[in-house]
Amino acid sequence: MSENEWGIRLFECFRNPQMFAWAIFVPWGTACMHASEAKILMKSKDESVALKRFLCNACLCCFGCAWNRRALRKELVLDGNYFIDLMLWIFCPCCAATQEWQEVMVKKDKDSKVAIWNLA
């Protein structure tokens, strides 16, 4: 596997069933995931980034989620493009959200199975 590839594969979303269920059943669940990911990656340097990610997800739906995924790829130096990100968010949004969550947790030396409500 290349250094610039996702460490967590798309359909490995079931490795974290709590966050997969969160993405499916909680209203605004994926928006909360995007905001939390941004906050973890930015280490609280800029709180507005988390708010922008939340609003992008909430207001622009799949287009905003794909934009958030593109931003995440840039921050984590991962390969991909906006079109693929958009297709993932249109056809497999819960898996995309869970994959992103797990990838951020792994990159930040946390357990990929941690749930959003257990973040310290």
C-alpha positions, 0 to 999 in steps of 0.5 A, spaced: 500 500 500 502 506 498 503 512 503 498 516 500 492 511 500 487 510 505 489 506 510 482 504 512 478 501 506 471 504 504 467 497 506 471 497 512 466 501 515 463 495 519 469 495 523 466 501 527 459 499 527 457 504 533 460 510 528 456 506 522 450 506 526 451 514 528 452 516 520 445 512 519 441 514 524 443 520 527 440 526 524 446 531 522 451 525 525 455 525 519 456 533 520 458 532 527 463 527 525 466 532 520 466 537 525 470 533 530 475 530 525 476 538 523 477 539 530 482 533 532 486 535 526 487 542 527 488 541 534 483 547 536 488 552 532 482 554 529 475 553 531 471 556 525 474 550 521 470 545 525 464 550 524 465 550 516 465 543 515 459 542 519 455 547 515 458 545 509 455 538 510 449 540 513 447 545 507 450 543 501 449 535 502 453 530 498 457 536 494 459 539 501 461 532 504 465 531 498 468 538 499 470 536 506 473 529 504 477 533 499 479 537 504 481 531 509 485 528 503 489 534 503 490 534 510 492 527 511 496 527 504 491 522 501 490 520 493 483 522 490 479 527 486 473 531 488 469 527 482 470 520 486 469 523 493 462 526 490 460 519 487 462 516 494 458 521 498 452 520 493 452 512 493 455 510 499 455 516 504 455 512 511 461 508 509 464 514 506 463 518 513 465 512 517 472 511 513 473 518 514 472 518 521 477 511 522 482 514 518 483 520 522 483 516 528 488 512 526 492 518 523 492 521 530 494 515 534 487 513 536 483 507 536 479 506 529 473 503 533 473 509 538 466 513 538 464 520 537 461 520 544 468 517 547 473 522 545 477 525 550 
